Amino acid sequence: MLQGGKNMNNLMKQAQKMQQEMMKSQQELENKIFEVSSGGGMVTIGINGAHEVKSIKIDKEAVDPDDVEMLEDLILAALQEAHKQVSQASEDIMGKLTGGMKIPGLF
């Protein structure tokens, strides 16, 4: 019985350590700024790891009153790529912490 209690105690310590590492990694990810551009740099989006857009830069060459749709497409493409990069970074962090196991509800 004593051995089982010791193993459970070790398991709890490992779980607490993993939780602390996950919280630290999540905080680091949320503070990181991902800069993504589209159209050869005509539109640049800065987004943090919490998927919050922090900056948008638009080259004046991208502003054509006769082709607003192109600018909209460039912004949309940059946003989609930015969100993709944040999601991939989150998955990479979780993969490192869980050894590749998929744990529902984390990140």
N, C-alpha and C positions, 0 to 999 in steps of 0.2 A: 504493500500500500504506500509506503514511504517513497519508493522509487517512482511510482506514478505521479505523486505530488510534485516531486522534483522535476520530472519531465514537463508537467503542466506549467510549472513556474518558469522553466526555461522557454517554453513555447510562448508564454505571455510576455516575457522580456523581449523575445524576438519580434513579436507582433507590435509591441510598443516602439521598438527601435525602427521598424519598418514604417509605422505611422508617422513618427517624427521625421524620417527621411522624406516621406511623401509630402508632408506639410512644407518642409524646407524647399523641396523641388518645385512644388506648386507655387510657392511664393516667388522663387527665382524666375519661373516661367512667366508669371503674371507681371513681373517687373521688366522683363526683357522686351525690347522693341524690335519688331520684325519690319524691315523696310523692303517693300516689293514694288517693282515698277512694271509698266506695260507700255507698249508702243515705242520701244527703244528709249525709255526714260521720259516719255512725254507726260506720263502720270506716275507719281510715286505716292504710295500709301505707307504710313507708319502705323502699325497696329501692335498692341501689347498682347501678352500671353493670355489675357482674359477676354480676348476678341474685341477690345475697345479700340476704335480708330482714334489715334492720337494726332495724326497729321495727314494732310493731303497737299501735294504740290503738283501744280499743273503748269507745264511749259506753255508759254504764250503761243507757240506754234500750233498747239493742240486746240486752241480756241478759234473755231471757224464758225461764224454765225450761220453759214450756209450748210454746215455739216455737224450739227449738234449731236446727232446720233453716234458719230465716230467718238466724240469725247465721252459720251455716256458709256459706250462699249469699252473704252479704255479704262474708265473708272471701275466698271463692273469686273473686268478681267483682273485688274490689280486687287480688288477686294476679294474676289474668289481665290486667287493665288495666296493672298495673305492669310485668309482663314485656313486654307489647306496646309500652309506651312506651320501655323500654330497648332493645328490638330495633329500633324505629324510629330512635332516636337513633344507634345503631350504624350502621344503613344510611345515615343522613344523613351521618355522618362519612365513611364509605367513599365515598359518592357525590361528596363534595367533593374527596377526595384522588385519586380515580381518574377524575374527570371523567365519572362515570356508568357506567364500564365495570364489569362484574361479573367479578371475579377470584376463581375458586374457592379456598377455603382461607383467605381473609383475613377476619378478624373473625368 
